[in-house]
Structures are given as C-alpha cells and as structure tokens.
C-alpha cells in the first residue's frame, strides 16, 4: 500500500507578519519614549514629580 498523503499541515490561522521562528524571541521594537534617553536633570524632575504625586495621594488618604 503506497503512502500518498501530504505531510503539509495547515492550522487555519492567518500569519500576522511574524518573521521569526517559534523558538526565537520577538525582534526589538522602536521605543518612542525611554527614561534612559532623558537627561539627568529631566530624570530628577520626573522623579520629583512622581514623588510629589505619591505623597499627595498619601496625604489625601490620611485626611
């Protein structure tokens, strides 16, 4: 008896532009914003702003 069926399997799912194998990690994405690209004074200002907002939340919670 001859073995005639194809071994190509179709899973029915559309491939959405992935160009890497299933075991490979996703390629790097372009970062539109990164804290590492900020200058030191800008990082300090952002940290102070976040800290002030968090302390404001603590102050409101204790009222």
C-alpha positions in Angstrom: 0.0 0.0 0.0 1.5 3.3 -1.1 1.7 6.2 1.4 0.4 9.1 -0.7 -1.0 11.9 1.5 0.9 15.1 2.0 2.7 15.9 5.3 2.0 19.7 5.0 -0.2 20.8 7.8 -2.4 23.9 7.7 -3.6 25.2 11.1 -6.1 27.6 9.6 -4.6 30.7 11.4 -3.5 33.7 9.4 0.1 34.7 10.0 0.3 38.4 11.0 3.7 39.5 9.8 5.8 37.4 12.2 9.1 36.7 10.5 10.8 34.8 13.3 10.6 31.2 14.3 8.5 30.0 17.2 11.6 29.5 19.4 13.2 32.9 18.6 12.4 36.0 20.7 10.4 38.8 19.1 12.6 41.4 17.4 13.3 44.7 19.2 10.6 47.4 19.0 11.3 51.0 18.4 10.9 52.9 21.8 9.1 56.1 21.3 9.9 57.2 24.9 12.6 56.0 27.2 13.7 57.2 30.6 17.3 56.3 29.5 17.2 58.9 26.8 16.3 61.7 29.2 18.9 64.0 30.6 19.8 63.7 34.3 18.0 67.0 35.2 14.9 65.7 33.4 15.1 62.4 35.2 15.4 64.2 38.5 12.4 66.4 37.7 10.3 63.4 36.7 11.3 61.6 39.9 10.3 64.6 42.0 7.0 65.0 40.1 6.2 61.3 40.7 7.2 61.5 44.3 5.1 64.6 44.9 2.0 62.9 43.3 2.5 59.8 45.5 2.9 61.9 48.7 -0.2 63.8 47.6 -2.1 60.5 47.4 -0.8 59.6 50.9 -1.8 63.0 52.3 -5.3 62.6 50.8 -5.7 59.1 52.1 -4.8 60.2 55.7 -7.3 63.1 55.7 
